Amino acid sequence: MSKKNKWLSAPYLGFILCGTVIPLLAILYFALVDKNGSFTLSNLASVAEPVHLKALGLSLLLAFATTVICLLLAFPLGLLLRKSGGKKGFVIFLLILPMWMNFLLRTIAWKILLQKTGVINTILGALGLKSLDIINTPTAVVLGMVYDFLPFMILPIYNVMIKIDNSLIEAAYDLGASQARVIKDVLLPLSMPGIISGITMTFVPSMTTFAISEILGGGNISLIGNIIEGEFLRGGSRNVGSGLSMVMMVFILISMALLNKFDKNGEGTVV
């Protein structure tokens, strides 16, 4: 690339600098100083406080549950999309369509559906069935996260599956492998880059979310994202909030390292 063309990347680099690098450096600074500007590690150590550990543990648990459910739903759907031929474009369109709607509106819609007097319970009551009482519980939070983050699991897996050479599958069948054996020994290993990418893209936002737990948890479910939000926006300490944010960065960096290890060629990247 010529020096002249390299300048075309200047707007992007400027955007990254102002929108990512500088804010991260600011958070790092506040994480390492107290209110008086003196160096301290107490902000990072605050993650060990019982309330923070409880929120972090619950965040990890719900993020793990969300990721597992998304994987169990996405992998079979990826197999179906791979075999769907000309219809796969329409199915992918249906999967992406909800993402065009505002994230908060989609979450609020689930709150309306799950309320005790909401649409779902109204229909169940009309059918003489027992109503669901899951709003303001971890179950509702997981349901909301699965709905919002499922496309982030499906698309990387599908993106890898469509690149698998059909001759490999045909060879497995010719050697007497059953369909289950083909999925286990051929499709699953070859889909691993997409699976790892999908796990990363699902687990990280699930662990750091605060809007879904606030809306569907009714303020009763306190995740680490809610703690950090409170420190910054609800009269807390931005220093403590920054310290907790830097601790969360450790999980993000670990996820990125795993993704880089298992998907070195970027095969699971959605393009």
N, C-alpha and C positions, 0 to 999 in steps of 0.2 A: 504494500500500500504506500502511495506517495505521501510526502509530508503535507501536501495540499489537502489530500483526502482525509488525513488524520484529524484535521481541524473540524471535520464534520461530526466527530464524536464529542466535541467540546460542550454542546448543550446537555448531552446525556451525563457527561462527567460532572458538569456544574450542578445538575439536578441531584445526582448521587451525593455529591459533597454537601450540598445544602440540606437535602432531605433525609440523609442517612448518616453520613460520617459525623457531621457537626452535632446533631442531636445525640448520637451515641457517646461522643466524647463529653458532652454536657452531662449526660446521665452518669458516666463513669466518674466525672469530677464530683458531682453531688454525692455519689455513693461513697467516696473516700474522704469526705470532710463532714464536720458537724455544722451546726447552725452558725458558729463563729468563724468558719473557714479553716479550722484546724484539722490536720490529718487524723483519721480514725478508721478503725475496722469494725466499729460497733454497728454500723448500718448493715454491713454484710452479715455480721453475726446475729442480727435480729431475726434471721430466718429460723434460728433455733428456739425462738420463743414459742410456747405451747400453742397459742392461737395461730401463729404463722405455720408451724409444723402441721397442725390439724388441717388448715386450708390447703397446704401443699400436698399432703397425703391424699385428701379428697380429690384434688385436681388431678393427681396422677392416676387415681383409681378410676374416675369418670372418663378421663382421656383414654385410658387403656381399654375400658369397656366400649367406648365409642369406636375406637380403632378396630377392635376385634369384630364388632358387629358390622362395621363398614366393609371390612375385608371379607367376611362371610357372605355379604350381599354382593359385593363387587366382583369377586372372582367368578362365580357362576354366570353373572350377567355379562362379564367379559367374554366368556366362552360362547354364550348365546349370540352376542354381537358379532363375534368372529365368524359364526356360521350363518348369520342372517342375510348375507349377500347384499342386494340392493336396498334392503329395508334398514340397514344399520345407520345410514345417514339420518333418517327420520327419527330413529330411537335416540341417537346421540343428541339430536335437536331437542327432543323432549327432556333429556337429562340436563341440558344446559339452559333451557328456557327459564326455570325458576331463578337461576343465577342472575338473570337480567333484572329481576325485581330487587328492590332495596332489602338489604340483609335484615334490618330491624323490622320492616313490614312483614317479612316472612315469619320472623320469630313471634311477633305479636299475633299473627294469624293463628299460629299453633296455640297461643294462650287462649284465644277465643274458642278454638275447637275443643280444648281440654278442660275448660272451666266446668264447675259443677253444674251450671245451667247452660253450658255451651252446646254447640251443634252435635257433637258426638253423644253426649249424655242425653240430649233431647231425643235423638234417634233411638238410642238404646231403651229409653223409657217408653217410647211409643211401641217398641217391639216387646215390651214386658221383660226386658233383661236388666241385670244389675248394672248400675252406673259405675263409671270409672272414677276413682278418686286419686289421681296421680299428679294433679297440678300442685305446684309448690313443693315438689319432691325431687330427689335425685333422678328418679325415673323419667320425669318430664324433661329435665335438663339433658339427659342422655339422648332422649328422643329428638329434642331440638337440635342437638349437635350432630346426630346421625343424619338428619334431614339436610342440614346446612352443609356438612362436609363430605357427604357421600360422593358427590361428583369428583372431588379431589382424589378419591380412591379409585373410582371407576376409570377415569380418563387415562392415567398412567398405565394401568394394567391393560386396558384395551390397546393403547398405543404400542405396547410391546407385543401383544398377542398377534396383531395384524402383520407383524414383521416376521413371525415364525414361518419357516419354509414348510409348505404342505408336504413336501417329499419326506421329511423326517417323520411326520405323523403316519403317512402311508407306509413307510418302511416298518414302523412299529406294528401296524396292523398286519402287514405281510409276515412278520415274524411271530404272529400268534398272540400279540398283546391284546388284552381286553380294553374296553373304553376307559375303565377305571385306572388300569395300568398305564395307559397312554397319558391320562391326565396327571397321574402321580409321578411318572418317570420322565415324561417329555415336556408337557405343557407347563407344569408347575415349576420345574427348574429353569426353563427358558423364560418364564414370566417373572422370575425373581427380581430383576432390576425394576420393573414396573411396580411390583409389590412393595419393595423397599421404598421407592419414591412415593407411592401412595400412603404408606404408613407414616412417613415423615410429614407429608403434606396434610395428613389428618391429625396426627398426634400433637404436633406443635400448636396449631390453633385451638385444638380442643383443650389443651392444658392451660393456655393463656387467656381463654375467653372470659369475659365478665358480663357482656350484654345478655347472653342466653341464660346464664344462671340468675341474673337479676330479674329478667322478665318471666321466665318459666319457673324459677325457684321462689318468686315472690319475696325476695330478700331473706329467705330462710336458709338458702344454700350459699355459703361463703367459700368461694374458691380463691386461689392465690391471686387471680386477676382482679377479683373484687377488692381484696386487701390493698393491692397496689393502686387501684383506682381511687380508693378511699384516702390513701396517703397523699395523693396528688390533688384531688378535687374536692375532698370533703373535710378540709380543716386538719389534715394529718401533717406528716412531715415529708417533704419532698426528698429529704436525704434518706430516710428509711425506705420510701418508695423506690428511690433509685438503687439502693442497696439490694432490695428484693428483686428488682428488675435485672440487675447484673447476675444474681444467682440463677434467674430463669434463663439468662443467656447461656449458661453452662449447658443446660438441657438442649437448647437450640444448636449449639456448637457440636454436641455429641451426635445429634440427629444428622447434622450436615456431614460429619465425619463418616457416619455409617452409610449415608447415601453415596458419598464419594467413593467409599470402599467397594460397595456392591454394584454401583452403576457408574463405572468410570467413563463409559462412552456416552453417557447421557441418553441411553435408550428409553428410559422411563419418563423422560421429560416430555411434557405435553407441548406439541408444536401445532 
